[in-house]
Amino acid sequence: MSVALHFRSGFWRRTGAMLLKEFLQLRRDRITFATMISIPMMQLILFGYAINTVPRDLPTAVLVQESSDVSRSILKALENTRYFKVTRRVHDEVEFDHVLQSGQVLFGIEIPANFERNLRRGDRPALLVAADATDPVASGSALGALNQLIQTALVNERVIPDSGPAPFEIRSHARYNPAQSSQLNIVPGLLGTILTLTMLIFTALSVTRETERGTMENLLSMPITPLEIMLGKITPYVVIGFLQAATIVLAAMLLFDVPIVGNVMLLAGLTTLFIATNLSVGYTFSTLAQNQLQAVQMAMMYFLPNMLLSGFLFPFAGMPAWAQWVGEALPLTHYLRIVRSIMLKGSTLADMRYDTVGLAVLMLIAMVIAVTRFRRTLD
């Protein structure tokens, strides 16, 4: 009996000691503890406040070919709804096509000449609506609401009767993705998300692996600068990332019939820029982390907002303003616009200059931080 009591008391004492040891170790490992607390809170905030599956205030361009009471009523109805936000008044069809192709707007609505006269004569005129269907989720619900929106506005203005079929029609054209296939939206986006995840993890482990293996001292004893170490570590992963990108693009073409309308060399060049940006961010994490586990945790914390706020899973235009500002600071947001524009729209570098400059600025910032952090690590 005494042996059993002694064993039980020893069991609880040893278990308590082990428990205390783990709590002390967790307190010392502040990065891991902060990650465990912050990831659930980040998910709660992003899903609760930033994610909206019913997009609102979608940027819209209007081309008005006549000045009439009906056209003003239609414009007023568009401005009063939460689906559309008129951000551009274009003057001709060339400008109309340009703002759609460059991604400045998601919708273009054209009120043709003599629309009011034909409407009052009962000729059933047509409103022309062009939607950027590279994101079919964002355009689908808004297109479905447009007919009822305009009809209600014209009834309220007593232009048309409040009963019977609508005396006009809406001719919608889903540009760049006429079938509104989700594959044409998701598969190009996967190129960016896969590269983000793999490049972050590869480089986040680079410095911490050297430290844990004890080979960092050998590097520090060599006549080499921090920038040279960084470039030497990053360059092989640039090649690997480029091979990954080529494999994904080839599979997208062969398995999912995703076209490449634009310039392949432009896509390759901007993909290399995107890879270098993610590698620089991952290298920064490797200088902050004390071990490989922490490096992976940092990479996953950074990857989560990239997935949710870049426009890959949810329409970017449907997010609140603060979430869009955060999204603009993420490389994946700019690259998704670039890859979809080149593959589906055939956009040129001039059309994508904003996102190209944004990606380049983020890469330079990440590289400066990475080199600065690594120098502090050496000190």
Residue, then its C-alpha position, 0 to 999 in steps of 0.5 A: m500500500s505504501v509503495a502504491l502511495h509513494f508511486r502515485s505521489g511521485f507520479w504527480r510530482r514528476t508530472g507537475a515538474m514537467l508541466l512547470k517546465e513546459f510553461l517556463q519554456l513557453r514563456r521564454d519562447r515568446i514568438t510561439f506564444a504570441t503566434m498561438i494567441s494572435i492567429p485565432m484573433m486574426q482569423l476572427i477579425l478578418f472573417g468577421y469584419a473584412i470578408n464579405t461574400v456579397p460585394r458592394d461599391l464595385p467601381t463602375a464606369v459610365l458612357v452616356q451617349e445622350s443627355s436626358d431625364v432618363s439617363r440622369s435617372i439611371l445614373k442617380a439610381l446607380e449612385n444610390t445603390r450599394y452594388f455600384k460606385v460610379t468612379r469614371r465618366v468616359h467619353d468614348e468607347v476606346e476609353f470605355d474599353h481601356v478602363l476595363q482592361s486596365g482594371q480601373v473599373l469592374f463594370g462599364i455601363e453604356i446608355p446609347a443615343n436616343f435611348e429615351r426616345n426609343l423607350r417612350r416609343g415602345d421600341r425596347p431599347a438596350l442598355l449595354v453592360a460590360a463586366d470584368a468577369t475575371d472575378p465572376v463572384a464579384s460581377g455575378s450578383a451585381l449583374g443580377a440586381l441591375n435590371q430590377l434596379i433600373q426598372t424601379a428607378l424609371v417607375n419611380e420617375r414615372v417614365i415607364p408603367d409599374s406593371g408588365p414586362a420591362p420596356f427595355e433590355i440589358r445586354s450584358h457582356a462578361r468580358y475576358n471570361p464569357a462563360q464566367s468559369s471559376q477555373l479561369n479565376i482560381v487557377p491563375g490565382l493559385l500560381g500566386t498563392i503556391l509561390t507565396l507559401t513555398m518561397l516564404i517557407f524555403t527562405a524562412l528556414s535558410v538562416t535558422r537552419e544554419t544557426e541550428r546546425g552550427t554552420m553560421e559561424n563558418l559563414l561569418s568567418m568568411p570574407i563575405t558581406p551580409l548582402e552577398i550572403m543574402l543574394g547567394k541564399i536567395t538566388p537558388y530559390v528564385v530558380i526553383g520558384f521560376l520552375q514552379a511557376a512554369t509547371i503551374v502555368l503549363a498545367a493550367m493550360l493543359l488541364f484547365d484550358v486557361p489561356i495566355v492572351g498576353n505576353v509570356m515574357l512579361l508574365a515571366g519577368l513580373t513573376t520573377l519580381f514577385i518571387a524575389t519579393n516573397l524571398s526577401v520577406g521570408y529571409t527577414f523572418s529567418t533573421l527574426a526567428q530563433n529556430q525553424l519552428q518559429a520561422v515557419q510560424m511567422a511564415m504562416m502568420y504572414f500567409l494567412p492575410n495574403m490568402l484572405l485579403s488579396g482577392f484570391l478567395f473573396p472579392f477584393a472590391g467587396m472588402p471595407a476600406w481598411a481591409q483594402w489598404v492592408g491588402e494593398a501592402l501585400p505582394l500577392t494582391h498586386y501579383l493576382r491582378i498582374v497574372r489575371s490581367i496578362m493571362l485573361k485580358g492580354s494587358t500590357l505593362a502600361d495597363m499594369r503600371y500601378d501594380t508593377v510599381g507597387l510590387a517593386v516597392l514592396m520588394l525593395i522594402a523587404m530587401v532593405i529590412a532583410v539585409t538590415r536585420f541580418r547585419r544586426t544578427l551578425d552584431 
